[in-house]
Amino acid sequence: QVNVVESGGGLVQTGGSLRLSCVASGSISRIYAVFWFRERPGKQREGVAGASMSGNPHYAEFVKGRFTLTVENASNKHYLEMNELSPDDTAVYFCKMVIATTGTDIGRDYWGKGTLVTVSS
């Protein structure tokens, strides 16, 4: 069983910063990629950022220059660093990892349950 968990959401004022984390646990052979999505109130889920472990990260236009994907190698935590936040960034943020379980080379999607980010004006 593989579990993906996001954390780091909370309340922040306009212009502030927040760092979300995503960590996977369980019978993991390899993590191929990490993606971040968000769901703003009353809107469809949209892609925010993503990166394969062998490629460059990609960012949605609305976060370029403000959000950054990073990795903490020691703990294998993946982060989404968010800066210059605005109320329009208020959303539930989801992490999705493409993970191959022990004994396989085939990656499958594993989703976290989301973490709420609220940006006040």
N, CA, C and O of each residue as an XYZ file, in Angstrom:
484
protein
N       0.832     -1.182      0.000
C       0.000      0.000      0.000
C       0.877      1.246      0.000
O       1.836      1.340      0.766
N       0.545      2.192     -0.857
C       1.269      3.443     -0.966
C       0.354      4.590     -0.549
O      -0.813      4.649     -0.935
N       0.905      5.486      0.237
C       0.153      6.650      0.672
C       0.911      7.922      0.316
O       2.130      7.998      0.467
N       0.177      8.908     -0.152
C       0.735     10.214     -0.448
C       0.008     11.230      0.417
O      -1.222     11.258      0.449
N       0.758     12.053      1.109
C       0.167     13.013      2.030
C       0.758     14.399      1.818
O       1.977     14.571      1.801
N      -0.123     15.389      1.656
C       0.304     16.781      1.581
C       0.143     17.434      2.947
O      -0.655     16.998      3.776
N       0.904     18.467      3.153
C       0.766     19.250      4.371
C       1.316     20.645      4.122
O       1.942     20.902      3.093
N       1.080     21.531      5.060
C       1.622     22.875      4.971
C       0.612     23.948      4.628
O       0.948     25.132      4.611
N      -0.614     23.555      4.355
C      -1.631     24.545      4.058
C      -1.994     25.345      5.290
O      -1.661     24.971      6.414
N      -2.679     26.444      5.062
C      -3.082     27.291      6.166
C      -3.535     28.642      5.677
O      -3.826     28.831      4.496
N      -3.590     29.574      6.597
C      -4.031     30.934      6.304
C      -2.830     31.853      6.159
O      -1.930     31.861      6.999
N      -2.831     32.620      5.088
C      -1.744     33.561      4.841
C      -2.321     34.826      4.222
O      -3.333     34.775      3.523
N      -1.687     35.945      4.473
C      -2.151     37.207      3.924
C      -1.632     37.426      2.510
O      -0.637     36.831      2.096
N      -2.313     38.277      1.790
C      -1.890     38.628      0.440
C      -0.434     39.079      0.434
O      -0.015     39.901      1.249
N       0.318     38.524     -0.498
C       1.728     38.847     -0.594
C       2.619     37.934      0.212
O       3.844     37.999      0.108
N       2.015     37.091      1.009
C       2.772     36.193      1.853
C       3.236     34.949      1.138
O       3.015     34.776     -0.061
N       3.883     34.087      1.895
C       4.446     32.862      1.342
C       4.028     31.657      2.154
O       3.683     31.764      3.331
N       4.064     30.524      1.512
C       3.717     29.276      2.154
C       4.444     28.155      1.426
O       4.668     28.229      0.218
N       4.807     27.129      2.161
C       5.461     25.981      1.547
C       4.669     24.714      1.834
O       4.476     24.324      2.985
N       4.225     24.094      0.775
C       3.506     22.841      0.890
C       4.471     21.683      0.717
O       5.439     21.779     -0.038
N       4.210     20.604      1.405
C       5.051     19.425      1.274
C       4.228     18.231      0.831
O       3.019     18.163      1.053
N       4.905     17.309      0.210
C       4.281     16.083     -0.248
C       5.252     14.947      0.009
O       6.411     14.998     -0.401
N       4.771     13.932      0.685
C       5.630     12.794      1.000
C       4.881     11.497      0.752
O       3.689     11.388      1.040
N       5.582     10.531      0.224
C       5.004      9.225     -0.040
C       5.589      8.189      0.908
O       6.753      8.270      1.299
N       4.777      7.231      1.265
C       5.229      6.154      2.130
C       4.627      4.842      1.668
O       3.626      4.817      0.951
N       5.244      3.766      2.084
C       4.754      2.455      1.713
C       5.787      1.678      0.929
O       6.985      1.948      1.008
N       5.307      0.716      0.177
C       6.189     -0.148     -0.603
C       6.542      0.521     -1.926
O       5.941      0.240     -2.963
N       7.524      1.406     -1.869
C       7.893      2.223     -3.021
C       9.213      1.771     -3.615
O      10.219      1.639     -2.918
N       9.185      1.539     -4.910
C      10.402      1.221     -5.637
C      11.028      2.478     -6.227
O      12.242      2.674     -6.162
N      10.182      3.320     -6.802
C      10.689      4.511     -7.465
C       9.576      5.531     -7.642
O       8.430      5.182     -7.925
N       9.931      6.785     -7.473
C       9.015      7.878     -7.757
C       9.439      8.505     -9.075
O      10.544      9.034     -9.194
N       8.566      8.444    -10.051
C       8.893      8.937    -11.381
C       8.608     10.417    -11.562
O       9.334     11.115    -12.270
N       7.556     10.891    -10.926
C       7.172     12.278    -11.130
C       6.293     12.767     -9.996
O       5.666     11.984     -9.283
N       6.264     14.073     -9.851
C       5.421     14.724     -8.858
C       4.666     15.861     -9.532
O       5.247     16.643    -10.283
N       3.384     15.947     -9.263
C       2.555     17.002     -9.820
C       1.741     17.658     -8.717
O       1.355     17.017     -7.739
N       1.495     18.924     -8.891
C       0.623     19.662     -7.994
C      -0.570     20.209     -8.775
O      -0.422     20.764     -9.864
N      -1.735     20.041     -8.199
C      -2.967     20.568     -8.753
C      -3.648     21.403     -7.681
O      -3.291     21.344     -6.505
N      -4.619     22.171     -8.102
C      -5.405     22.897     -7.125
C      -6.849     23.004     -7.581
O      -7.152     22.942     -8.772
N      -7.718     23.164     -6.619
C      -9.130     23.313     -6.892
C      -9.626     24.543     -6.146
O      -9.799     24.514     -4.928
N      -9.850     25.608     -6.875
C     -10.361     26.830     -6.288
C     -11.865     26.711     -6.089
O     -12.517     25.927     -6.778
N     -12.413     27.460     -5.179
C     -13.845     27.356     -4.879
C     -14.709     27.513     -6.123
O     -14.625     28.519     -6.828
N     -15.526     26.526     -6.379
C     -16.443     26.582     -7.499
C     -15.815     26.423     -8.865
O     -16.479     26.645     -9.878
N     -14.547     26.043     -8.917
C     -13.856     25.922    -10.197
C     -13.301     24.524    -10.400
O     -13.185     23.739     -9.459
N     -12.965     24.230    -11.632
C     -12.401     22.934    -11.972
C     -10.978     22.800    -11.444
O     -10.274     23.789    -11.239
N     -10.584     21.581    -11.234
C      -9.217     21.312    -10.836
C      -8.269     21.708    -11.964
O      -8.535     21.428    -13.133
N      -7.187     22.345    -11.615
C      -6.233     22.805    -12.597
C      -4.811     22.437    -12.199
O      -4.485     22.322    -11.018
N      -3.979     22.256    -13.207
C      -2.589     21.943    -12.959
C      -1.821     23.162    -12.495
O      -2.048     24.268    -12.985
N      -0.929     22.971    -11.567
C      -0.129     24.049    -11.005
C       1.333     23.913    -11.398
O       1.935     24.848    -11.925
N       1.889     22.754    -11.139
C       3.294     22.513    -11.423
C       3.558     21.022    -11.437
O       2.784     20.240    -10.884
N       4.644     20.632    -12.066
C       4.993     19.230    -12.087
C       6.396     19.008    -12.596
O       6.964     19.849    -13.292
N       6.945     17.869    -12.242
C       8.295     17.531    -12.681
C       8.508     16.029    -12.616
O       8.066     15.361    -11.681
N       9.184     15.518    -13.610
C       9.662     14.148    -13.544
C      10.993     14.172    -12.825
O      11.616     15.226    -12.690
N      11.425     13.027    -12.369
C      12.690     12.974    -11.648
C      13.897     13.083    -12.576
O      15.032     13.214    -12.118
N      13.643     13.028    -13.881
C      14.720     13.114    -14.860
C      14.587     14.303    -15.802
O      15.334     14.412    -16.774
N      13.646     15.187    -15.522
C      13.418     16.323    -16.391
C      13.267     17.629    -15.632
O      13.302     17.665    -14.402
N      13.097     18.700    -16.395
C      12.917     20.011    -15.800
C      11.477     20.207    -15.343
O      10.554     19.628    -15.916
N      11.288     21.011    -14.327
C       9.929     21.254    -13.863
C       9.149     22.129    -14.828
O       9.722     22.910    -15.588
N       7.845     21.986    -14.784
C       6.954     22.807    -15.589
C       5.968     23.503    -14.673
O       5.534     22.941    -13.667
N       5.620     24.722    -15.025
C       4.723     25.518    -14.207
C       3.605     26.101    -15.050
O       3.801     26.467    -16.208
N       2.448     26.179    -14.456
C       1.357     26.882    -15.101
C       1.717     28.361    -15.192
O       2.448     28.883    -14.350
N       1.206     29.025    -16.207
C       1.538     30.427    -16.414
C       1.160     31.300    -15.225
O       1.836     32.286    -14.931
N       0.097     30.943    -14.555
C      -0.367     31.800    -13.465
C       0.468     31.688    -12.196
O       0.230     32.414    -11.230
N       1.447     30.782    -12.191
C       2.321     30.670    -11.021
C       3.790     30.863    -11.354
O       4.626     30.893    -10.451
N       4.117     30.994    -12.617
C       5.516     31.169    -13.003
C       6.121     32.395    -12.336
O       5.540     33.480    -12.332
N       7.293     32.190    -11.780
C       7.963     33.269    -11.089
C       7.557     33.400     -9.641
O       8.200     34.127     -8.885
N       6.507     32.714     -9.237
C       6.030     32.780     -7.858
C       6.153     31.456     -7.120
O       6.456     31.428     -5.927
N       5.920     30.367     -7.827
C       5.962     29.034     -7.208
C       7.189     28.280     -7.692
O       7.625     28.450     -8.831
N       7.740     27.452     -6.827
C       8.928     26.681     -7.163
C       8.845     25.278     -6.585
O       8.470     25.093     -5.427
N       9.193     24.304     -7.391
C       9.272     22.926     -6.929
C      10.665     22.648     -6.387
O      11.664     22.965     -7.033
N      10.729     22.065     -5.219
C      12.010     21.700     -4.625
C      11.911     20.323     -3.996
O      10.820     19.799     -3.772
N      13.061     19.755     -3.719
C      13.123     18.438     -3.097
C      14.124     18.461     -1.957
O      15.218     19.009     -2.090
N      13.749     17.872     -0.851
C      14.652     17.703      0.273
C      15.129     16.255      0.223
O      14.410     15.336      0.615
N      16.337     16.074     -0.259
C      16.840     14.731     -0.517
C      16.937     13.844      0.727
O      16.659     12.647      0.661
N      17.325     14.421      1.835
C      17.519     13.637      3.043
C      16.242     12.936      3.489
O      16.273     11.774      3.895
N      15.142     13.634      3.412
C      13.866     13.082      3.847
C      12.975     12.666      2.683
O      11.897     12.109      2.887
N      13.425     12.935      1.470
C      12.669     12.647      0.259
C      11.323     13.356      0.245
O      10.331     12.827     -0.258
N      11.306     14.541      0.795
C      10.102     15.349      0.766
C      10.114     16.256     -0.455
O      11.142     16.824     -0.821
N       8.961     16.375     -1.066
C       8.806     17.260     -2.211
C       7.999     18.479     -1.792
O       6.997     18.372     -1.085
N       8.452     19.627     -2.239
C       7.845     20.872     -1.798
C       7.343     21.717     -2.959
O       7.880     21.688     -4.066
N       6.314     22.453     -2.666
C       5.850     23.504     -3.553
C       5.965     24.801     -2.763
O       5.165     25.066     -1.865
N       6.958     25.599     -3.101
C       7.164     26.878     -2.442
C       6.339     27.931     -3.154
O       6.481     28.131     -4.360
N       5.489     28.595     -2.416
C       4.572     29.566     -2.979
C       4.865     30.944     -2.412
O       4.905     31.133     -1.197
N       5.066     31.888     -3.291
C       5.354     33.265     -2.902
C       4.384     34.230     -3.569
O       3.704     33.887     -4.536
N       4.336     35.431     -3.037
C       3.484     36.481     -3.583
C       2.057     35.999     -3.767
O       1.452     36.188     -4.822
N       1.542     35.390     -2.750
C       0.208     34.817     -2.822
C      -0.876     35.892     -2.855
O      -0.745     36.958     -2.254
N      -1.926     35.580     -3.561
C      -3.071     36.464     -3.662
C      -4.331     35.667     -3.337
O      -4.294     34.437     -3.334
N      -5.439     36.342     -3.066
C      -6.682     35.629     -2.782
C      -7.084     34.657     -3.883
O      -7.770     33.670     -3.617
N      -6.666     34.924     -5.107
C      -6.987     34.035     -6.214
C      -6.279     32.688     -6.097
O      -6.638     31.732     -6.784
N      -5.290     32.616     -5.240
C      -4.576     31.365     -5.008
C      -5.254     30.486     -3.965
O      -4.834     29.353     -3.732
N      -6.288     31.003     -3.350
C      -7.023     30.224     -2.360
C      -7.598     28.980     -3.013
O      -8.338     29.070     -3.992
N      -7.258     27.828     -2.472
C      -7.682     26.575     -3.072
C      -7.244     25.409     -2.204
O      -6.441     25.556     -1.283
N      -7.789     24.260     -2.522
C      -7.264     23.019     -1.979
C      -6.194     22.543     -2.947
O      -6.455     22.371     -4.137
N      -5.017     22.334     -2.442
C      -3.899     21.911     -3.275
C      -3.654     20.418     -3.099
O      -3.601     19.905     -1.982
N      -3.507     19.737     -4.228
C      -3.324     18.295     -4.239
C      -1.965     17.923     -4.821
O      -1.479     18.548     -5.763
N      -1.382     16.915     -4.251
C      -0.148     16.349     -4.772
C      -0.452     14.997     -5.399
O      -1.156     14.171     -4.817
N       0.082     14.787     -6.580
C      -0.027     13.488     -7.226
C       1.366     12.997     -7.582
O       2.153     13.715     -8.199
N       1.654     11.790     -7.194
C       2.934     11.187     -7.523
C       2.742      9.985     -8.423
O       1.789      9.222     -8.273
N       3.661      9.828     -9.361
C       3.697      8.641    -10.196
C       4.730      7.724     -9.557
O       5.921      8.031     -9.531
N       4.258      6.602     -9.048
C       5.089      5.738     -8.231
C       5.041      4.290     -8.706
O       3.977      3.756     -9.018
N       6.201      3.677     -8.754
C       6.290      2.244     -8.994
C       6.478      1.563     -7.650
O       7.358      1.938     -6.875
N       5.665      0.575     -7.378
C       5.780     -0.144     -6.122
C       6.891     -1.177     -6.200
O       7.381     -1.504     -7.280
N       7.272     -1.673     -5.064
C       8.361     -2.637     -4.976
C       8.111     -3.842     -5.870
O       7.048     -4.461     -5.825
N       9.106     -4.158     -6.679
C       9.004     -5.307     -7.565
C       8.499     -4.990     -8.956
O       8.378     -5.886     -9.790
N       8.202     -3.727     -9.218
C       7.708     -3.331    -10.529
C       8.467     -2.114    -11.047
O       9.153     -1.425    -10.292
N       8.332     -1.863    -12.346
C       8.905     -0.676    -12.972
C       7.817      0.213    -13.559
O       8.109      1.214    -14.214
N       6.597     -0.147    -13.328
C       5.475      0.582    -13.890
C       4.924      1.568    -12.879
O       4.500      1.194    -11.785
N       4.938      2.827    -13.262
C       4.441      3.854    -12.374
C       2.940      4.012    -12.463
O       2.352      3.908    -13.539
N       2.330      4.264    -11.326
C       0.913      4.518    -11.260
C       0.662      5.784    -10.449
O       1.503      6.214     -9.659
N      -0.494      6.359    -10.659
C      -0.824      7.610     -9.987
C      -1.313      7.381     -8.565
O      -2.154      6.521     -8.305
N      -0.763      8.171     -7.656
C      -1.215      8.157     -6.269
C      -1.464      9.594     -5.845
O      -0.603     10.461     -5.995
N      -2.641      9.827     -5.322
C      -3.068     11.167     -4.948
C      -3.114     11.364     -3.443
O      -3.484     10.465     -2.688
N      -2.731     12.552     -3.033
C      -2.976     12.941     -1.666
C      -4.396     13.445     -1.544
O      -5.091     13.606     -2.548
N      -4.827     13.691     -0.336
C      -6.196     14.137     -0.101
C      -6.362     15.647     -0.135
O      -7.482     16.153     -0.053
N      -5.266     16.361     -0.254
C      -5.327     17.799     -0.391
C      -5.056     18.555      0.896
O      -5.277     18.047      1.995
N      -4.578     19.767      0.739
C      -4.364     20.663      1.869
C      -4.876     22.048      1.483
O      -4.613     22.535      0.384
N      -5.595     22.660      2.384
C      -6.264     23.929      2.087
C      -5.347     25.120      2.313
O      -4.723     25.266      3.364
N      -5.289     25.962      1.294
C      -4.564     27.224      1.381
C      -5.573     28.356      1.271
O      -6.329     28.431      0.303
N      -5.582     29.221      2.248
C      -6.492     30.359      2.241
C      -5.682     31.645      2.306
O      -4.902     31.858      3.234
N      -5.875     32.490      1.318
C      -5.153     33.755      1.250
C      -6.137     34.888      1.502
O      -7.083     35.083      0.739
N      -5.914     35.612      2.551
C      -6.795     36.711      2.904
C      -6.327     38.007      2.254
O      -5.145     38.190      1.966
N      -7.284     38.898      2.034
C      -6.962     40.177      1.413
C      -6.556     41.217      2.441
O      -6.252     42.354      2.081
